Amino acid sequence: MNNRYDRQVRLFGAEGQARIRAAHVVLFGTGGNGSHVVQQLAYAGVRHWTLVEFDTADDTNLNRLVGAGPDDVGTAKIDIAKRMVLALHPDADMTLIRGGLGEPDQQDQIVEALSRATLAIGCFDLEVPRVEAVKLCSRAGVSYLDLATEIVPSDDGADPVYGGRTVFSHDGKGCLVCLGIIDPAELAREQMPAEQRAERDRLYGLNPDEVGDSGPSVVTINGVVASLACTEALMFLTELREPARQLTYLGQNSVVRKNLTVGPGDCLYCYQWRASRSERA
Ligand SMILES: [Zn+2]
């Protein structure tokens, strides 16, 4: 073949590179974080993809949506991601699921995609679909890597806080849910009817423009977290080493921290992941 992957085969080995080529990655979300993920893993050689995304690019996305330019306003984000993959792999095998996780039509397609997945990666803005992804992936026995970034702007003279984290859930020793990473207050807020949510936000003094899927966002902060996640994904795919369970990027301190906490052991999702691993062993 050509020398396309020569420089990284020196790290991953020919066998590792073959594993990347054979991998099927299911990616939930091709927005601020997901667009970095699809670009980086496609460059690394991933060519079997299932992309899941419902949203369309608008002009407020153009500060960070990798692969998008002014002409893409109004274009489905999933098509922008597809274009990036096809530019690198014209023969890529791509399944596009246009919709969210909660919709029954899409869910059947997602379950089918997970049944032939090597790895699932979640780049959500909200907690509800994260929990849904944990449910679906643990049931399917598919490793699940979740990314999140957050910016809390300066308020009342306090310094702003910004960064993000990656969580790898798959070995039955702790997952996104039992490690307490899902914010129960935020989860409850998202599940409220719109009117009740607005009332609660008012009571708590929350600005709806600063929470959930319309909060502040910066391309480099997304890029750091996505690169941490993609590196762990490649460690997993190539089997170079075990991926880190939990990495936290504290942007305000310029620090990345590895969290070694394990789960409580009585988690249903972790049980399902353990069961599917022992089945395969
Ligand atoms: Zn768990």
Residues whose N, C-alpha, C, O or C-beta is under 5 A from the ligand:
A	BS01	ZN	G174 C175 C178 G263 C267 Y269 C270
